[in-house]
Amino acid sequence: MLIEDLVESIKRRSFAVISEKAFTDNDIIALCNEEMQISLVPDLISVRENLFMRYKDVSLVANVPYYAIPERATGNSLKDLFTIDATGALQSDLNPTSITDRVGQGGTPDSFYLFGDEIALVPYPDQAGDSLRFFYFERPSELIATTSCSKISLISSLAGTTTFTVDTNLTGSISVGDKVDFLSGKSPFFLWAPDVSVTAITSSTIAVATTSVDSEAGSVEPIAGDYICPAQKANIPMIPQEFHPILSQMVVCRMLEALGHLDKMGAAKVTLAEMKINALKLIANRVESKVAKVNNKDSFMSLISSSISKVGTDQ
């Protein structure tokens, strides 16, 4: 469901409201973004195992204790934090500690504390070589019109560069060096690759370094039918497809409330509650016949290491 499809769904659900011409399409898109971030995403995270979970690796710098939490982290919070070596092998599970713990001491980090929008390692690393691996719940991208994105039709790779033939001219808004996201056009609408630098762009093509869009197996991950969007923007709600109608109903409730149609809003909220209950039941257990068992931290680290390719990356 493209954002335009979602807007049309909202209009169908709230015909009386739309007929009053109180809301433009841009107003409706803005409400979609608000409802998705403040209500729907927290509901989904609380119910669905590791939905939106991603990781990002950041190289450790000798004698530097502070490292920024990934900017796409929902609520500026973390799921977990590890150190890894140059091969990607997990070394240590870092635990939260007090801000007064081993102040000014260098060595091999084994703990951390939060400091504003950064984490501070304890002790701070006294040498480079390892990296931090941040696990976090990724904030879905802000919804924008499809005219601001390009649909991929053809893909070619040569000499370290991958060129995507696209259906929309984005040269007016994107230039060489700008960052773009590669968004899957099929459910679950995840990002193949975020924050990819554009190396060349024409009215019908966008080129990037192949290493920024390939898999661990060396194959280019985006396919024809996927979208290239400005960084942290998307033309498809990045939530399970079953929840697109729910997002639509949530926005209808907001619109009815804004116009003072309290009776209609009450009825709409009853419908919304029923829709949420049914949809949340549907996705509550992602692996219905199995329940994950974790006996100790080592097994947890092994589980995460073996499932990296399944949860996606932000590198």
C-alpha positions as CSV (number, residue, x, y, z in Angstrom):
1,M,0.0,0.0,0.0
2,L,1.7,3.2,-1.2
3,I,1.0,6.3,0.8
4,E,-1.4,7.4,-1.9
5,D,-3.4,4.2,-1.4
6,L,-3.4,4.8,2.3
7,V,-4.7,8.4,1.9
8,E,-7.5,7.0,-0.4
9,S,-8.4,4.4,2.3
10,I,-8.7,7.2,4.9
11,K,-10.9,9.2,2.6
12,R,-13.2,6.2,2.0
13,R,-13.4,5.6,5.8
14,S,-14.2,9.2,6.6
15,F,-16.3,10.4,3.6
16,A,-18.2,12.9,5.7
17,V,-15.0,14.5,7.0
18,I,-13.3,14.7,3.7
19,S,-16.4,16.3,2.1
20,E,-16.0,19.2,4.5
21,K,-12.6,19.8,2.8
22,A,-11.0,20.3,6.2
23,F,-7.9,18.2,5.4
24,T,-5.5,18.2,2.5
25,D,-3.6,15.1,1.4
26,N,-0.5,16.6,3.0
27,D,-2.5,17.0,6.3
28,I,-3.5,13.4,6.1
29,I,0.1,12.2,5.5
30,A,1.3,14.3,8.5
31,L,-1.4,12.6,10.7
32,C,-0.3,9.2,9.4
33,N,3.3,9.9,10.5
34,E,2.2,11.1,13.9
35,E,-0.1,8.1,14.6
36,M,2.5,5.6,13.4
37,Q,5.3,7.1,15.6
38,I,3.4,7.8,18.8
39,S,0.9,4.9,18.9
40,L,1.2,2.2,16.4
41,V,4.9,1.5,16.5
42,P,5.0,1.2,20.3
43,D,2.1,-1.2,20.1
44,L,3.9,-3.4,17.6
45,I,7.2,-3.4,19.4
46,S,5.4,-4.5,22.6
47,V,3.8,-7.5,20.9
48,R,5.9,-8.7,18.0
49,E,9.3,-10.3,18.7
50,N,12.2,-8.2,17.4
51,L,10.1,-6.3,14.9
52,F,12.1,-3.3,13.6
53,M,15.3,-4.6,15.2
54,R,18.5,-3.6,13.4
55,Y,22.1,-3.3,14.3
56,K,24.9,-0.9,13.5
57,D,28.6,-1.3,13.9
58,V,30.8,1.6,15.0
59,S,34.6,1.3,15.2
60,L,36.2,1.9,18.5
61,V,38.8,4.7,18.7
62,A,41.6,4.6,21.2
63,N,41.1,6.8,24.3
64,V,37.6,7.9,23.1
65,P,34.9,6.9,25.6
66,Y,31.8,8.4,23.9
67,Y,29.8,7.0,21.0
68,A,26.5,8.3,19.6
69,I,23.4,6.1,19.7
70,P,22.2,5.4,16.1
71,E,20.0,8.3,15.0
72,R,17.3,5.9,13.7
73,A,16.9,4.2,17.1
74,T,13.3,4.5,18.3
75,G,13.1,6.6,21.5
76,N,16.9,7.0,21.3
77,S,17.2,3.7,23.2
78,L,19.0,0.4,22.7
79,K,18.1,-3.2,22.8
80,D,21.6,-4.4,23.5
81,L,25.3,-3.5,23.1
82,F,28.2,-5.7,22.3
83,T,31.9,-5.4,21.3
84,I,33.0,-7.4,18.3
85,D,36.4,-8.0,16.8
86,A,37.6,-7.4,13.2
87,T,36.1,-10.7,12.0
88,G,32.6,-9.7,13.4
89,A,32.8,-12.3,16.2
90,L,31.0,-11.1,19.4
91,Q,33.5,-10.4,22.2
92,S,31.6,-8.9,25.2
93,D,28.0,-8.2,26.2
94,L,28.3,-4.7,27.7
95,N,26.2,-4.1,30.8
96,P,24.8,-0.8,32.1
97,T,26.8,0.7,35.0
98,S,27.0,3.8,37.1
99,I,28.3,7.1,35.8
100,T,30.8,7.1,38.6
101,D,32.2,3.7,37.8
102,R,36.0,3.7,37.1
103,V,36.0,7.3,35.9
104,G,39.0,8.0,33.7
105,Q,40.2,4.4,33.5
106,G,41.3,2.9,30.2
107,G,41.3,-0.8,29.2
108,T,39.0,-3.2,27.5
109,P,35.3,-2.0,27.8
110,D,33.0,-4.2,29.7
111,S,30.2,-1.7,30.7
112,F,28.6,1.5,29.7
113,Y,26.4,4.3,30.9
114,L,24.0,6.6,29.0
115,F,25.2,10.2,28.6
116,G,22.6,12.3,26.7
117,D,22.3,10.8,23.2
118,E,25.6,8.9,23.6
119,I,26.9,5.9,25.5
120,A,30.1,6.1,27.5
121,L,32.3,3.0,27.6
122,V,33.7,1.8,30.9
123,P,36.6,1.5,30.9
124,Y,37.2,3.6,27.8
125,P,39.1,1.7,25.0
126,D,42.8,2.1,25.3
127,Q,43.4,0.8,21.7
128,A,41.6,0.6,18.4
129,G,40.7,-2.6,16.4
130,D,37.3,-3.7,17.9
131,S,33.9,-2.2,17.2
132,L,30.7,-1.6,19.0
133,R,27.6,-3.4,17.8
134,F,24.4,-1.4,18.6
135,F,21.2,-3.4,18.6
136,Y,18.1,-1.2,18.5
137,F,14.6,-0.9,17.2
138,E,14.7,1.2,14.1
139,R,12.2,4.1,13.7
140,P,10.1,3.6,10.5
141,S,10.9,6.3,7.9
142,E,8.8,9.4,7.6
143,L,6.0,9.0,4.9
144,I,6.3,11.2,1.8
145,A,4.6,11.2,-1.6
146,T,5.7,8.6,-4.1
147,T,6.6,11.4,-6.5
148,S,9.5,12.1,-4.3
149,C,10.8,8.5,-4.7
150,S,11.9,6.4,-7.7
151,K,10.8,2.9,-8.6
152,I,13.6,0.6,-9.8
153,S,13.0,-1.0,-13.2
154,L,16.5,-2.3,-14.2
155,I,19.8,-3.0,-12.4
156,S,23.3,-3.3,-13.7
157,S,26.6,-3.6,-11.9
158,L,30.1,-2.9,-13.3
159,A,33.5,-2.1,-11.8
160,G,32.2,-1.6,-8.3
161,T,29.3,0.6,-9.2
162,T,25.6,-0.5,-9.4
163,T,23.3,1.6,-11.6
164,F,19.6,1.6,-11.1
165,T,17.2,2.6,-13.9
166,V,14.3,4.4,-12.3
167,D,10.9,5.8,-13.3
168,T,11.1,9.2,-11.7
169,N,13.5,12.1,-12.3
170,L,14.9,13.0,-8.8
171,T,17.7,15.3,-10.0
172,G,15.8,18.3,-8.7
173,S,16.0,17.0,-5.1
174,I,18.9,14.6,-5.0
175,S,22.5,15.3,-6.0
176,V,25.8,13.3,-6.0
177,G,26.9,12.8,-2.4
178,D,23.3,12.9,-1.0
179,K,22.1,9.9,1.0
180,V,19.2,7.6,-0.1
181,D,17.4,4.6,1.3
182,F,16.5,1.4,-0.7
183,L,13.0,0.3,0.3
184,S,11.5,-3.1,-0.4
185,G,8.4,-2.8,-2.4
186,K,6.9,-6.0,-0.9
187,S,5.9,-6.8,2.6
188,P,7.4,-6.4,5.2
189,F,8.6,-3.2,3.5
190,F,12.1,-3.1,5.2
191,L,15.2,-1.2,4.1
192,W,17.6,-3.2,2.0
193,A,20.2,-0.4,2.6
194,P,19.9,2.9,4.5
195,D,22.0,6.1,4.1
196,V,23.6,5.1,0.8
197,S,25.7,7.8,-0.9
198,V,24.7,8.6,-4.5
199,T,27.8,8.5,-6.8
200,A,26.0,9.6,-10.0
201,I,22.5,10.6,-11.0
202,T,20.6,11.4,-14.2
203,S,17.0,11.9,-15.1
204,S,16.5,8.1,-15.4
205,T,19.4,6.5,-13.4
206,I,20.9,6.5,-9.9
207,A,24.3,5.0,-9.2
208,V,25.9,3.9,-5.9
209,A,28.9,1.8,-4.8
210,T,28.0,-1.8,-5.1
211,T,29.4,-2.6,-1.7
212,S,26.7,-0.4,-0.1
213,V,23.8,-2.5,-1.6
214,D,25.1,-6.0,-1.7
215,S,24.6,-8.9,0.6
216,E,27.2,-10.9,2.5
217,A,27.0,-13.4,-0.4
218,G,28.0,-10.5,-2.8
219,S,24.7,-10.2,-4.7
220,V,22.8,-6.9,-5.0
221,E,19.8,-6.9,-2.7
222,P,17.4,-4.3,-4.1
223,I,15.4,-5.7,-7.0
224,A,13.1,-4.3,-9.7
225,G,9.9,-3.0,-8.1
226,D,11.7,-1.6,-5.0
227,Y,12.0,2.1,-4.3
228,I,14.8,4.6,-3.9
229,C,13.8,7.3,-1.4
230,P,15.6,10.2,0.3
231,A,17.3,9.1,3.5
232,Q,14.9,8.5,6.3
233,K,11.9,8.9,4.0
234,A,9.5,6.3,2.6
235,N,6.5,6.2,0.3
236,I,5.1,3.0,1.9
237,P,4.3,2.6,5.7
238,M,7.1,0.4,7.1
239,I,4.8,-1.7,9.2
240,P,3.3,-5.1,8.7
241,Q,0.8,-5.1,5.8
242,E,-2.0,-6.2,8.2
243,F,-1.6,-2.9,10.0
244,H,-2.0,-0.6,7.1
245,P,-5.9,-0.5,7.5
246,I,-5.4,0.0,11.2
247,L,-3.2,3.1,10.6
248,S,-6.0,4.3,8.3
249,Q,-8.6,3.9,11.0
250,M,-6.3,5.6,13.5
251,V,-6.1,8.7,11.3
252,V,-9.9,8.7,10.8
253,C,-10.3,8.9,14.6
254,R,-7.9,11.8,14.8
255,M,-9.7,13.7,12.1
256,L,-13.1,13.2,13.7
257,E,-11.8,14.4,17.0
258,A,-10.3,17.5,15.4
259,L,-13.6,18.4,13.8
260,G,-15.6,17.8,17.1
261,H,-17.6,14.8,15.7
262,L,-17.4,13.1,19.1
263,D,-20.2,10.6,18.5
264,K,-18.7,9.5,15.2
265,M,-15.3,9.4,16.8
266,G,-16.6,7.1,19.6
267,A,-17.9,4.6,17.0
268,A,-14.7,4.8,15.0
269,K,-12.6,4.1,18.1
270,V,-14.7,1.0,18.9
271,T,-14.0,-0.3,15.4
272,L,-10.3,0.6,15.8
273,A,-10.1,-1.4,19.1
274,E,-11.6,-4.5,17.4
275,M,-9.2,-4.2,14.5
276,K,-6.2,-3.9,16.8
277,I,-7.1,-6.9,18.9
278,N,-7.5,-9.1,15.8
279,A,-4.4,-7.9,14.1
280,L,-2.2,-8.1,17.3
281,K,-3.4,-11.7,17.9
282,L,-2.4,-12.5,14.3
283,I,1.2,-11.4,14.7
284,A,1.9,-11.9,18.5
285,N,3.9,-15.1,18.0
286,R,6.1,-14.9,14.8
287,V,7.1,-18.6,15.1
288,E,3.9,-20.2,16.1
289,S,5.1,-23.7,16.8
290,K,8.3,-22.7,18.7
291,V,9.1,-20.7,21.8
292,A,12.6,-19.4,22.1
293,K,14.7,-20.6,25.0
294,V,17.8,-18.9,26.2
295,N,19.8,-20.7,28.8
296,N,22.6,-18.2,29.3
297,K,24.3,-15.2,27.9
298,D,26.7,-17.2,25.7
299,S,23.8,-18.9,24.0
300,F,22.1,-15.6,23.5
301,M,25.2,-14.1,21.9
302,S,25.4,-17.2,19.6
303,L,21.7,-16.8,18.7
304,I,22.2,-13.1,17.7
305,S,25.4,-14.0,15.8
306,S,23.6,-16.6,13.8
307,S,20.6,-14.5,13.0
308,I,22.4,-11.3,11.9
309,S,21.3,-11.7,8.2
310,K,17.7,-12.1,9.3
311,V,17.3,-8.9,11.3
312,G,19.0,-6.6,8.8
313,T,21.8,-4.2,9.1
314,D,22.4,-0.5,9.2
315,Q,26.0,-0.1,8.1
